[in-house]
Amino acid sequence: MTHRFPIKEIARHAGISTATVDRVINNRAHVSPQTKTRVARAISELERQDQQIAMHGRQMFFDFVIEAPTRFSREVKAAANAVMDQFGTAICRPRFTTQEIMPAADVVQTLDRIIKRGSHGVCLKARDIPEIRAAVDRVVGAGIPVVTLVTDIQNTARTAYVGLDNASAGRTAAYLIGQSLNHQKGTVLTTRSNDMFLGEQTREAAFTAALNAQHPQLSIVSTSGGGGLHYETTKNLIGLIDQLDDLRAVYSMGGGNRTMLDMLDHHRLMPQVFVAHDLDQDNRTLITTGRINFVLHHDLRTDMQRVFGAFLQHQNLGITQTGPLVSAVQVITPENVPNLRMTRRV
C-alpha cells in the first residue's frame, strides 16, 4: 500500500496504533481485512484533505471547549461537521474538548494548553467566573480569537457571542406559560443547570420580570444546579417537592428534563405546561410523546456557520459577517417538530 503521509497521521485518522499501520502498509501477516480497510480509508481521507487544501487554501484548526451534557455536545459536533466544508477560503478542522461537568481549573488548563499548542480560534461554552474570564483574555492576548457559544462571558476581549437571544427566550417562555394557564393561580418551577452560566441567568431574569408583570397570580420557585445530569438533578429537586403542591408549570433552562418529569410523576405532580430548551434527542422524544409542551430552539447549524465565519473573518480570509450573530427563538410544539434527517448531517 503506497502512501506519502507520516504513519502517526494515518494512525490518528484510522483510530489504531502506529504499529498496526506499519504492519498494514508493509503487507505483514496477521492483519484483518477490516483493519486494512480502515487504513486505506484513512489514507484516502488524507489525500482528499490535501486536494482540498490545494484547491481552496489553508487548513485551519479550531478548538471547541464545551461544558454541557453529552447530548448537547453531540449536537454541537454534528452541526460543526455539517457546515465545516462550506467555506471555500479554508479547510476548517474542529477539535473538541467536552465534559459534562468541567471545573474551572479544567477549563483554564485547557485554554492555556491551547495557547501553547496554537489554534486559529476557540469556541467556548463555559461558566462566567473570574478565572475563566482571565483565561479568555490570555487566549485573545495570544492572538487567538474566542467566540462564546450559547452562554456569554462578560467583561472580556472575546471576539463575539453566537447563540440564542436569551432574554427573548425568557420572555417567550413567560408568554407561553401565562397564555396556557389562562389566569390560573399556582406555582411555576424554574430550573437552571448552573448559577454561573450567564445565558441561563439572562433567561431567568427576563422570564421572572415578564411573568411577574403579566401574571402576578403565579408564584415562582427557582432552583439551580444539577448540570442537566440525572443524579445531580434528582438530588437538586428533592428539597423542593414540599413547595410544589400547586405546581402548574415548569420552565427548564438547563436540561435534565426526563429526570425532572420522572421525579414529578413519582410525587404525583403533573404540570399543565412544560417549556424546555434545545431540540436534542431527549427533548425530541419528550415532545413527540406529549410529556413536554414547548421547546425553545435555535438552529445550531446556523450558529456553527457564524462561529466559523467569525474565525475566518479574524484571519482575513475573505469572510465578512454583518449584523447580529444571535439567533431568534423558534417555538417547537408537537405539531411542528422538524424531521431529524433534515436538520443534521449523519
C-alpha positions as a printed NumPy array, in Angstrom:
array([[  0.   ,   0.   ,   0.   ],
       [  1.604,   3.227,  -1.131],
       [  1.271,   6.482,   0.796],
       [  3.019,   9.778,   1.374],
       [  1.825,  10.554,   4.899],
       [  3.507,  10.018,   8.284],
       [  2.464,   6.786,   9.969],
       [  1.421,   8.742,  13.055],
       [ -1.009,  10.828,  10.971],
       [ -2.517,   7.75 ,   9.314],
       [ -2.896,   6.064,  12.721],
       [ -4.674,   9.12 ,  14.153],
       [ -7.192,   9.175,  11.299],
       [ -7.716,   5.403,  11.378],
       [ -8.007,   5.226,  15.176],
       [ -5.43 ,   2.462,  15.517],
       [ -1.823,   2.174,  16.678],
       [  1.198,   3.191,  14.618],
       [  2.488,  -0.381,  14.881],
       [ -0.693,  -1.693,  13.277],
       [ -0.447,   0.863,  10.476],
       [  3.161,  -0.209,   9.883],
       [  2.078,  -3.86 ,   9.567],
       [ -0.645,  -2.914,   7.059],
       [  1.469,  -0.728,   4.77 ],
       [  4.303,  -3.272,   4.755],
       [  1.929,  -6.179,   3.992],
       [  2.858,  -8.144,   7.102],
       [  0.853, -11.096,   8.355],
       [ -1.884, -11.251,  10.989],
       [ -3.776,  -8.135,   9.901],
       [ -7.544,  -8.38 ,   9.477],
       [ -9.299,  -7.195,   6.306],
       [-11.258,  -4.689,   8.413],
       [ -8.029,  -3.098,   9.666],
       [ -6.664,  -2.883,   6.132],
       [ -9.88 ,  -1.154,   5.082],
       [ -9.593,   1.368,   7.935],
       [ -6.036,   2.236,   6.928],
       [ -6.993,   2.573,   3.26 ],
       [ -9.884,   4.866,   4.184],
       [ -7.618,   6.975,   6.394],
       [ -5.118,   7.429,   3.57 ],
       [ -7.94 ,   8.301,   1.164],
       [ -9.235,  10.926,   3.611],
       [ -5.765,  12.442,   3.976],
       [ -5.45 ,  12.577,   0.199],
       [ -8.855,  14.274,  -0.033],
       [ -7.799,  16.865,   2.539],
       [ -4.603,  17.546,   0.614],
       [ -6.63 ,  18.062,  -2.554],
       [ -8.966,  20.465,  -0.733],
       [ -6.05 ,  22.464,   0.602],
       [ -4.545,  22.679,  -2.875],
       [ -7.872,  23.822,  -4.315],
       [ -9.163,  26.085,  -1.568],
       [ -6.382,  27.286,   0.678],
       [ -5.121,  26.906,   4.221],
       [ -6.046,  24.236,   6.725],
       [ -7.364,  25.898,   9.895],
       [ -7.722,  24.201,  13.285],
       [-10.45 ,  25.476,  15.604],
       [-10.893,  24.344,  19.199],
       [-14.289,  23.78 ,  20.814],
       [-14.273,  23.759,  24.615],
       [-17.753,  22.815,  25.816],
       [-19.177,  22.213,  29.294],
       [-22.547,  20.591,  28.669],
       [-24.368,  17.263,  28.897],
       [-23.187,  14.798,  26.272],
       [-26.5  ,  15.057,  24.413],
       [-25.867,  18.77 ,  23.751],
       [-22.157,  18.388,  22.929],
       [-23.15 ,  15.708,  20.425],
       [-25.485,  18.188,  18.704],
       [-22.726,  20.816,  18.553],
       [-20.325,  18.313,  16.975],
       [-22.92 ,  17.242,  14.415],
       [-23.661,  20.866,  13.496],
       [-19.963,  21.733,  13.167],
       [-19.295,  18.703,  10.985],
       [-22.284,  19.573,   8.801],
       [-21.034,  23.067,   7.909],
       [-17.237,  22.94 ,   8.108],
       [-16.79 ,  22.194,   4.383],
       [-18.917,  25.155,   3.279],
       [-16.091,  27.693,   3.328],
       [-14.051,  27.862,   0.146],
       [-11.317,  30.06 ,   1.597],
       [-10.029,  27.464,   4.073],
       [-10.318,  23.875,   5.234],
       [-11.883,  24.037,   8.709],
       [-10.898,  21.335,  11.169],
       [-12.647,  21.326,  14.581],
       [-11.03 ,  19.807,  17.686],
       [-13.341,  19.123,  20.629],
       [-12.784,  19.132,  24.378],
       [-16.094,  18.354,  26.08 ],
       [-17.084,  17.434,  29.629],
       [-20.493,  17.205,  31.247],
       [-19.151,  18.961,  34.336],
       [-15.972,  20.931,  33.617],
       [-14.493,  22.558,  36.73 ],
       [-12.96 ,  25.989,  36.253],
       [ -9.452,  24.55 ,  36.707],
       [-10.043,  22.163,  33.78 ],
       [-11.29 ,  24.971,  31.535],
       [ -8.319,  27.169,  32.417],
       [ -5.847,  24.316,  31.897],
       [ -7.411,  23.512,  28.52 ],
       [ -7.282,  27.129,  27.354],
       [ -3.673,  27.542,  28.488],
       [ -2.753,  24.322,  26.662],
       [ -4.384,  25.684,  23.506],
       [ -2.244,  28.825,  23.783],
       [  0.904,  26.683,  23.876],
       [ -0.209,  24.351,  21.095],
       [ -1.633,  27.054,  18.872],
       [ -5.066,  27.444,  17.325],
       [ -6.875,  29.542,  14.745],
       [ -9.865,  30.091,  17.054],
       [-11.602,  28.9  ,  20.228],
       [-15.348,  28.348,  20.564],
       [-16.19 ,  28.313,  24.273],
       [-19.208,  27.305,  26.345],
       [-18.205,  27.799,  29.953],
       [-19.128,  29.495,  33.209],
       [-18.842,  33.238,  33.631],
       [-16.385,  33.381,  36.524],
       [-13.214,  35.449,  37.118],
       [-10.613,  32.738,  36.457],
       [-12.215,  31.781,  33.146],
       [-12.528,  35.45 ,  32.137],
       [ -8.807,  35.865,  32.788],
       [ -8.005,  32.762,  30.738],
       [-10.131,  34.05 ,  27.837],
       [ -8.168,  37.292,  27.851],
       [ -4.904,  35.323,  27.798],
       [ -6.099,  33.402,  24.734],
       [ -7.097,  36.61 ,  22.944],
       [ -3.812,  38.209,  24.011],
       [ -2.016,  35.341,  22.264],
       [ -3.706,  36.348,  19.006],
       [ -6.368,  33.606,  19.057],
       [ -9.99 ,  34.757,  18.594],
       [-12.548,  33.489,  21.12 ],
       [-16.242,  33.084,  20.292],
       [-18.61 ,  32.253,  23.134],
       [-21.435,  29.848,  22.304],
       [-24.982,  29.892,  23.745],
       [-23.825,  31.488,  27.01 ],
       [-21.621,  34.568,  27.046],
       [-18.649,  35.513,  29.222],
       [-18.821,  39.182,  30.085],
       [-16.112,  41.815,  30.515],
       [-13.584,  40.021,  28.334],
       [-11.927,  40.689,  24.997],
       [-13.784,  37.786,  23.356],
       [-14.407,  38.279,  19.643],
       [-18.144,  37.569,  19.507],
       [-21.102,  35.846,  21.142],
       [-23.006,  33.383,  18.95 ],
       [-26.204,  31.705,  20.021],
       [-29.714,  32.198,  21.245],
       [-31.196,  35.571,  22.169],
       [-31.544,  34.518,  25.8  ],
       [-33.604,  37.475,  27.026],
       [-36.125,  36.94 ,  24.234],
       [-36.255,  33.236,  25.101],
       [-37.097,  34.026,  28.73 ],
       [-39.891,  36.403,  27.728],
       [-41.233,  33.852,  25.249],
       [-41.366,  31.183,  27.96 ],
       [-43.304,  33.572,  30.224],
       [-45.772,  34.295,  27.421],
       [-46.342,  30.613,  26.611],
       [-46.876,  29.655,  30.248],
       [-49.11 ,  32.639,  31.013],
       [-51.315,  32.096,  27.972],
       [-51.55 ,  28.351,  28.523],
       [-52.599,  28.668,  32.165],
       [-55.259,  31.297,  31.339],
       [-55.23 ,  33.248,  34.634],
       [-54.975,  30.208,  36.918],
       [-53.193,  30.636,  40.228],
       [-50.351,  28.373,  41.228],
       [-46.633,  27.743,  41.182],
       [-44.144,  27.778,  38.326],
       [-40.892,  25.832,  38.795],
       [-37.83 ,  27.294,  37.057],
       [-34.618,  25.295,  36.818],
       [-31.097,  26.222,  35.703],
       [-28.167,  23.868,  35.245],
       [-25.639,  26.12 ,  36.988],
       [-25.539,  29.508,  38.709],
       [-22.584,  30.646,  36.614],
       [-23.905,  30.238,  33.07 ],
       [-24.668,  33.792,  32.003],
       [-27.103,  32.699,  29.287],
       [-29.339,  30.912,  31.783],
       [-29.128,  33.855,  34.186],
       [-30.351,  36.134,  31.392],
       [-33.197,  33.765,  30.523],
       [-34.356,  33.568,  34.126],
       [-34.198,  37.333,  34.745],
       [-36.247,  38.075,  31.624],
       [-38.721,  35.285,  32.416],
       [-39.227,  36.417,  36.011],
       [-39.737,  40.074,  35.061],
       [-42.245,  39.226,  32.323],
       [-44.224,  36.68 ,  34.364],
       [-44.423,  38.933,  37.434],
       [-45.623,  41.85 ,  35.303],
       [-48.169,  39.954,  33.214],
       [-49.311,  37.161,  35.557],
       [-48.819,  38.197,  39.199],
       [-51.151,  35.389,  40.331],
       [-48.367,  32.896,  39.559],
       [-45.547,  32.39 ,  42.056],
       [-42.09 ,  31.182,  41.061],
       [-39.973,  28.544,  42.798],
       [-36.418,  28.591,  41.437],
       [-33.579,  26.129,  41.632],
       [-30.137,  25.916,  40.084],
       [-27.623,  23.106,  39.796],
       [-27.554,  19.581,  38.511],
       [-25.853,  20.329,  35.217],
       [-28.693,  18.628,  33.337],
       [-27.483,  15.236,  34.637],
       [-29.644,  12.523,  36.195],
       [-28.191,  12.019,  39.677],
       [-27.381,  15.672,  40.307],
       [-30.774,  16.872,  39.037],
       [-32.607,  14.36 ,  41.23 ],
       [-30.652,  15.428,  44.303],
       [-31.294,  19.075,  43.495],
       [-35.08 ,  18.65 ,  43.265],
       [-35.635,  16.534,  46.36 ],
       [-35.647,  19.523,  48.716],
       [-38.218,  21.397,  46.631],
       [-41.031,  18.88 ,  46.493],
       [-42.832,  20.322,  49.546],
       [-43.03 ,  23.726,  47.81 ],
       [-44.727,  22.345,  44.69 ],
       [-48.172,  21.233,  45.896],
       [-49.893,  23.629,  43.481],
       [-47.439,  23.19 ,  40.604],
       [-48.864,  24.432,  37.312],
       [-45.857,  24.829,  35.015],
       [-42.125,  24.171,  34.587],
       [-39.599,  26.296,  32.719],
       [-36.43 ,  24.24 ,  32.328],
       [-33.495,  26.347,  31.162],
       [-30.696,  23.82 ,  31.524],
       [-31.831,  20.289,  30.694],
       [-32.332,  17.125,  32.708],
       [-35.975,  17.14 ,  31.649],
       [-36.568,  13.399,  31.576],
       [-35.276,  13.136,  35.141],
       [-37.435,  16.058,  36.279],
       [-40.575,  14.629,  34.712],
       [-39.983,  11.179,  36.198],
       [-39.482,  12.677,  39.649],
       [-42.571,  14.88 ,  39.398],
       [-44.618,  11.898,  38.205],
       [-43.34 ,   9.881,  41.173],
       [-44.702,  12.552,  43.521],
       [-47.946,  12.868,  41.512],
       [-47.128,  16.401,  40.473],
       [-48.288,  16.915,  36.905],
       [-47.602,  20.379,  35.442],
       [-50.037,  21.539,  32.788],
       [-47.261,  23.259,  30.849],
       [-43.61 ,  22.284,  30.455],
       [-41.266,  24.57 ,  28.498],
       [-37.746,  23.305,  27.707],
       [-34.707,  24.421,  25.701],
       [-32.957,  22.812,  22.705],
       [-34.266,  20.109,  20.399],
       [-31.764,  17.411,  21.352],
       [-32.691,  13.75 ,  21.067],
       [-34.129,  13.579,  24.609],
       [-36.368,  16.601,  24.122],
       [-37.398,  15.416,  20.668],
       [-38.71 ,  12.209,  22.229],
       [-40.35 ,  14.019,  25.142],
       [-42.236,  16.484,  22.952],
       [-43.372,  13.947,  20.373],
       [-44.731,  11.723,  23.194],
       [-46.528,  14.652,  24.824],
       [-44.504,  14.851,  28.018],
       [-43.351,  18.407,  27.327],
       [-45.36 ,  21.074,  25.51 ],
       [-42.88 ,  23.55 ,  24.035],
       [-39.195,  23.55 ,  23.16 ],
       [-37.428,  26.88 ,  22.683],
       [-34.971,  26.053,  19.962],
       [-32.433,  27.677,  17.678],
       [-30.537,  26.308,  14.704],
       [-27.092,  25.111,  15.807],
       [-26.005,  24.748,  12.199],
       [-26.537,  28.477,  11.696],
       [-24.609,  29.068,  14.91 ],
       [-21.709,  26.983,  13.614],
       [-21.668,  28.858,  10.312],
       [-21.372,  32.085,  12.289],
       [-18.653,  30.667,  14.559],
       [-16.501,  29.542,  11.629],
       [-17.267,  32.811,   9.827],
       [-16.068,  34.862,  12.808],
       [-12.825,  32.872,  12.924],
       [-12.172,  33.213,   9.198],
       [-13.01 ,  36.904,   9.265],
       [-10.435,  37.342,  12.019],
       [ -7.902,  35.572,   9.794],
       [ -8.721,  37.936,   6.879],
       [ -9.743,  35.054,   4.645],
       [-12.419,  36.875,   2.7  ],
       [-15.346,  36.234,   5.053],
       [-17.373,  39.253,   6.174],
       [-20.226,  38.88 ,   8.65 ],
       [-22.518,  41.803,   9.269],
       [-25.371,  42.268,  11.709],
       [-26.086,  40.442,  14.966],
       [-24.838,  36.902,  15.491],
       [-27.657,  35.961,  17.889],
       [-30.349,  33.505,  16.807],
       [-34.084,  34.12 ,  17.026],
       [-36.157,  31.815,  19.215],
       [-38.041,  29.034,  17.435],
       [-41.073,  27.709,  19.325],
       [-41.364,  23.974,  18.698],
       [-44.627,  22.175,  19.519],
       [-45.668,  18.549,  18.933],
       [-47.168,  19.753,  15.642],
       [-44.035,  21.249,  14.066],
       [-41.102,  19.108,  15.199],
       [-38.626,  19.204,  12.297],
       [-37.505,  15.987,  10.68 ],
       [-34.182,  14.896,  12.209],
       [-32.753,  13.937,   8.822],
       [-33.41 ,  17.425,   7.542],
       [-31.651,  19.229,  10.381],
       [-28.299,  17.496,  10.652],
       [-25.927,  15.512,   8.518],
       [-25.154,  11.975,   9.633]])
